[in-house]
Amino acid sequence: MAGRGMSRMRAWAARARGFFGRQGRDGQFEDELQEHLNLLKERFVAQGMSSPDATAAARRQFGNTTLLCEDRRELRTLVSLEDLGRDFHYAVRALGKSRGFAMVAMVTLALGIGASTAIFSVIDNIMLSPFPYKNPGEMVFLRVVDTQSDSHGRQGYTAPEYLELAEQNHVFSATTAAAEDLVLYKHGEGTDQFYGAHVTPGTFEFFGMPAMLGRVLQPADYEPGAPPVFVMRYKTWVTRFDGDPSILGKTMVLNETPRTLVGIMPPRFGWYEADVLIPEKPMRGAKSSFAGIMVNWFFLGRLKPGVTKEQAEADATVILQGLARVNPQAYPQHFTVKAKKLGDTVVGQFEATLLTALAAVALLLLIGCGNVANLMLARATARAKEFALRSVLGAGRARLVRLQLVESLVLALGGAAIGVLIAWGGLKGLVAALPQNVIPAESVIELNAPVLAFTLGVAVLTALIFGLAPALQAARRDLNDPLRDSGKGVSGGFQTGRLRDAVVVVEVAMSLVLLIGAGLFMRSFVALRATPLGLRADHVYQVQLLLPRSRYEKAAQMRSFFEPLLARLKAVPGVVEASESSSIPPYGGVESRVEIAGKTHAEDWHALIQHVSEGYFRVLRIELKLGRGFTETEVNDARKVAVVNETFVQKYFPHQENPMGQRVRLSMLQSMGDPVAEPWFEIVGVVGDVTNLGLQAPTEPEVWFPYTVTGSGAQVLMVRTKHDPALIANELRRAVWSTDSGVALDHPSTLEDRINARVFAGPRFSFLVMTIFGCVGLVLVTIGVYSVLAYATARKTHEIGIRMALGAERRDVLEMVVRGGLGLVFAGIGVGLAVSLVLGRVITAQLNGVPAHDPATLAGTVLVVIATGAMACWIPARRAARLDPNVALRYE
């Protein structure tokens, strides 16, 4: 065994030496061959032959010198750049003579490569490398998880918790934290809103990114008594201030505090998606709050070299368990700490959608490869004599395979070049179709170096996929087959035909899988759109109002603002009704424990609660089932009355009890910023169910009460109009700022647009992408079936002539061709159905109201594939049936 291993090593070494010294050794070998020929010639001349006869006799006796040179070259395991250059030159020249074939093949590949490049660009920039920060893979955040609950746990910490984690840990080389704050920016015309983040000392050093203009926050900015400063995000600087560099150093009033802008960050800095970053130093001794709102710090740590997530989890668990012994009510009875990479915050549930899209483009690419493979097989059959002649002249098997693979690579690279243009053109549309909350603030979706490297890799892989079978077919050693196949009535060889048919079957199967996926997503999207909301969102304009906390803490203060504002809006021409609310459909309010007077129960009862004004149910056209809504007097007097939904009645009054006049207690109102001492409310009305947990979750019990009872919670303004609700935007802004110029308007839009963006964007993206890929795949399969049948029919022209001469009718010829083509289609359908039944479970979680094995979808897609397959079969069959037997019999 050792001797055999040594001989193999010597052989590899010899081949390597032959490669690196190729030119000199090739010359020596050719000189040696010539020397042997000269010696033979001299011997024949000495025997009395003439010089020309002696030369010919020497060549006959010595053998094929070209074949010897080719056999010697095959001993080299490596191919020189010079040889590859010659092969590329030949491939380009050969394809140049078949421009139609080359263009069809390249465009076919470009569709698959372009789609895969675009999808991978999204995945790379969103999932694989979304962050521009220094070593983002080392960054982890911590989450406290109840080991006896299915909840995701909490990832917000108080100031003492953050300081303990930052100072007592043994696993982090650096830490930082951020706390969200809605910042009101007061300017000359009124007030706008920024998404703000209070950040701890060392934040910018943690991320390793300096300011683009000015400077970042420094340690002195965090000290008590330091001049108030802040840093701005690049996107905010461009969109809100037109990229004006003169604003650097100016003072802006943020949350009623004048602050100086000291720096503007680079374009890809988007930590916490904050428009402005404000220095904040957490302190143990003081309660952390911004204008009375308790602060939750989002902790982020950088792992030390060699430290794992599991070690960080164990270390943080020990620290927080020590705090739990001091303050047990702040923690679950049994908990642990889980560490997640910063990248785990990206995409979330949309990851499955992106991976499904990537799988879809992989199928599309394989369908394109199948088409080109069939074209290459047909081309290899037509060039059988050429390859046979090359073999006779000394070309070895490896040489023929390499020629075909290089030709395939040229086609793939051409397809990749066109595909990059397709991806570049389609990427903007793809990004526009993505849900707004999916793309991280730091991500820039573009055709960067990793994406182009991926495209090149895909091009090489596709060249191997569609080029290997034709290359091996062309390199066969049996030289009699091309002679037999060139006879009349022969269709290019039995094995070659079987291979082409197999490729068509696989193409049809993959196309069916794509179409079934597209059909399921379409049915799911339609079902989602048809889900009853329980309200009418048309002609409604909505905006969230951000009120200065220092002036709007109590219910009476809220009433002093909303009462004149609603009166102003109702007086605007075209306005039907206006209302205040604490949430935006299709999501309800906050959850509260509820009690009903006179009813006992072992488990806790819960309901979602919302505060609204008297016009709320009229604005949204919510159907009144029993009793009445709120009156203006009840709202203005802050009476404790309530309206409940049908689910509330069905769950808590199950025996057809009359809920009217019953009293319900809302415990949550006692813990709000403006608490309600006795939160007992009398039920005065019942309305139809309104979607309150999104469209894919069942409706929860819900209670509405007058907004004047408490001043806490979010404030939403909704206006119903007679005409296009978007036209009311300027009037609404003027009405708000006329009432109080210190109030900011956040995300004003029509209610329909808001619901579309928050609920339908994800399913719409899946539906659009799968539908486009499915349709393209179906077109490619149609072309594939047509091209194979057209080629096979053309090769059988002489056979068809014989059949017709022996009495076959045109109908028989038509039936023969169509039956052969549909046989491939039905075989592909069988395979595709089996595969889709297996893969259906993968996308079940992404569907809404439609099973993964939906019979209607399966039947519909099968009929579509059969119809298009029949059309692809009909055209070559019709052409074959119209053949003149006399012409067909003379066909070679």
C-alpha positions, 0 to 999 in steps of 0.5 A: 500500500505504501509503495502504491501511495508513493507511485501515485505521489510521483505521478502527481509530481510528474504531472505538476512538473509537466504543467509548469514546464509545459512549453519546454517539455512539449517542444522536447517531446515534439523534437523527439517524435520528429527524430524518430520519424527521421530515423525511420525515413533514413532507414527506408531511404537506405532500402532504396525508397525515394524521399517522399515515399520514405517519409510517407512509409515512416509516418504510416509505421510510426502512427498518429503523432497528433494522437500521441501528443493529445494523449500526452497532454491528457496526462496533465491534470491542470490546463494551461491558460494558453489552452483555455484561451484557445478554447474560449476563442474557439467557443466564441467563434463557434457560437458566433456562427449560431447567433440565434442559438446563442442569444436564446440560450443566453436570454433563457439563462439571464432570466434565471440568473437575473432573478437569483441575483436580485433575490440574493442581493436582498438576502445578502444586504438584509440577512447576511451582512446588514450592518456596517459596524466593526465586527457586528458578529460579536454583538449580542443582546440579552433577553430575560426568558421565563422558563415556564412560559412560551413568551419571548421574554423581555429585553428592556432593562432598568438603569440599575440592571444595565449598570450591573450587566455592564460593570459585573460581566466577565464576557463583554469587551464593551457594552452600550444601551439605547432607550427609545423616546419620541422627540418633538421638534418645535420650529417656526410653523409648528411641531414635527416628530423625530424618533429619538434614542437616548444613548449611553457613554461609549456608544459611538466607540462601540460601533466604531463609526465616526461622524461624517460631519462634525463629531460624535458624542464625547464623555464630557457631553454626558456629565451633569451640567454639560451643554445639551447636544445631540447627533443626527442621522444622515437620512434625517438630515437629507429628508428633513433638511435637504442635506444643508451642512449649515445646520451643523452647530445650530440649536433646535428645540427638542422636547422643549429643551434647546439642544445643539447639533454637533454631528451628522452620522454617515449614511449607513449608521442607523442604530436603533433607527433613531433620527436623533441621538441624545446623550444619557448617563444611567444612574443607580440613585435616580429613577430613569424616566423621560418626561415621566415615562419609565425607561427601558434600556436595550442592552448590547454587548460585544463578546470578548475573543473566544467567548461563546453566546452560551458563556454570555448567557450563563454570566448574565443569568448569574448577575440578574439572579442576584438582582432578582433576590433583592427585587423578586417581583421584577422577575419571573419565578424561574428565568434564564437569560438568552443571548441573541446576535444583533443580526437576529433582530433583522427580518424576523418572520419575513425570513421564511418569505425571503428563503422561499423566494430564493428557493423559487428562483433556484427552481426557475434557474434550473428550468432555464438550465434544463432548456439550455441543456436540451438545446445543447443536446440537440446541438451536440447531436447535430455536431456528432460528425464534427466530434467524431472527426475530432476523435479520429484526428486525435482529440481525447475525451477530456479535450472534447469535454473541455471544449463543450464545457468552455462553450457552456461557460461562455453562454453562462457568462453571457447570460450572467452579464444580461442577468446583472442588467435585469437584476439592476433594473428590477431591484428598485421594484423589488425593494419597493414591494418589500414591507417597510419594516423589513429593511434594517436602517443600516442596509443598502440593497445594491449590487455589491461585490459579494452579490456579483461574486455570487452571480459569477458563482451561479454562472459557473455552476449553471455552466456545469449543470446544463453543459456536462451532459451534452459534453459527455455525450459529445465525448463518447468514443464509439465512432459508429454511432454518428454514422448510424444516426445520420441514416434516414429516419433516425432521430439522433440516437436512442440514449440522447432522445431519452436524456432530452425527454428526461430533462423536459419531464424535470422542467415540467415538474419544477414549473408545476411546483412554482405555479402551485406555490404561486397559486397558494400565495395568491389564494392566501392573499385573496383570502386575507384581503377578503377577511372582514375587518368589521369596519369600513376603512374607505374615505378615512384619514388617520394620523397619530398625534404626539402631545407634549407630555408636560402639558397633557398629563391629565384627562382634563388637559386632553379634553381641552385640546381635543374638544376644540380640535374635533369641532374645527375638523367637523366644520371643514367642508367635506368632513363627515365625522371626526374622532379621537382614538387610542389605536389604529385598526386592525389592532386594538388597544392595550390588554387589561384584566377585567371583572364583571359585577356579580360574576365569579371566575377562577381564571383571569379574564382579559380584554383589550381596552381603547379610549375614544370620542363619541364619533368613533363608531360613526367614523369607522362605520362599526355596526351597532348590535345592541344599545347605543354608542357614546353621547357628546355629553357622556364624553365631555362629562367623563362618564364611566360608560362602556361599549363592548364587542360581540366576542366580549358578550359571547365569552363573558355572558355565555347564557344569552344574558343581557349585557346592557347595564352590567358593570365591568371593571378595567384594572389597567386604568389604575396603573396608568400615568393618569390613574382612574380610582374606581375603574367600574364602567356601565355597558351601554352598547354592543357593537360588531366584532372589529379585527383587533389583533391583525387579520390572521388572529381571532378577535379578542374581547374589547371594551371602549370608553370615553377618552376624557376618563384618563389622559394616558395612552396614545392619541390617534385622530381619524376623519371620515370625508365625502371625497378623497381623504388625502385631500384633507391633509393640509386642513387637518395639519392647520387645525391641529397647529391652530389648536396647539402648535406644539403638537406633532403629526406622525405618519399621516395617511389614509386608513386604507394605505396604513392597513395595506402597509402594515398588514398586506405588504408581506403577503403581497410581496410573496404573491407577486414574486411567486407569480412572476417566477411561476409565469416565467417558469411556465413560459420557459417550459412551454418553449422547452417542450416546443423546442424538443418536439420541434427538433424531434419532429424535424429529425423524424421527417423521413420516418413521417414520410414513410408512414404517410406513404404507407397509408398513415393519415394526417390525423395519425401523425398529429396524434403521434406527435401530440401524444409523445409530447403530452406523455412528457407533460403528464410525467412531469405533472406526476413528479411535480405533484409528488414534490409539491405535496412534500414541500407544501408543509414548508410554506404552511406557516406563510399561508392564511386561510388556505391549506398547503394541499388546496385541491382547487389550487392543485387542479387549477395549476395542473390544468394550466400546465396541461393547456400550455403543454398541449399548445406547445405540442400542437404547433410542431404536430400541426407542422408535421401533419402538413408535410408533403410525403414526397418531400419527406421521403427525400429528406436527409 
